[in-house]
Amino acid sequence: MKLDLRNFIVGLIATVMGIIAFGILVRMAWQIWDFVVQKLAEMGYPPGMEYLFGVALLVIAVYLGIVELKKPRLKK
């Protein structure tokens, strides 16, 4: 397998762009989460409620990742 300099540079640039894009998405997610927590506090939910919602989101993500996406598929 031959790796020339041009392909290496293109791959490196694509990787850096992906890391930057992922960082932007993570920052947006944190801002949305902060907004949700602020609205919950304004609605009168007790402090720490965001942890319960975070755990619920984690359980849903694990369920979707393990159970739903890993279902055995029957070949046709």
Secondary structure in CASP SS format (residue, H / E / C, confidence):
PFRMAT SS
TARGET T0000
AUTHOR 0000-0000-0000
METHOD secondary structure of the structure
MODEL  1
M C 1.00
K C 1.00
L C 1.00
D C 1.00
L H 1.00
R H 1.00
N H 1.00
F H 1.00
I H 1.00
V H 1.00
G H 1.00
L H 1.00
I H 1.00
A H 1.00
T H 1.00
V H 1.00
M H 1.00
G H 1.00
I H 1.00
I H 1.00
A H 1.00
F H 1.00
G H 1.00
I H 1.00
L H 1.00
V H 1.00
R H 1.00
M H 1.00
A H 1.00
W H 1.00
Q H 1.00
I H 1.00
W H 1.00
D H 1.00
F H 1.00
V H 1.00
V H 1.00
Q H 1.00
K H 1.00
L H 1.00
A H 1.00
E H 1.00
M C 1.00
G C 1.00
Y C 1.00
P C 1.00
P C 1.00
G C 1.00
M H 1.00
E H 1.00
Y H 1.00
L H 1.00
F H 1.00
G H 1.00
V H 1.00
A H 1.00
L H 1.00
L H 1.00
V H 1.00
I H 1.00
A H 1.00
V H 1.00
Y H 1.00
L H 1.00
G H 1.00
I H 1.00
V H 1.00
E H 1.00
L C 1.00
K C 1.00
K C 1.00
P C 1.00
R C 1.00
L C 1.00
K C 1.00
K C 1.00
END
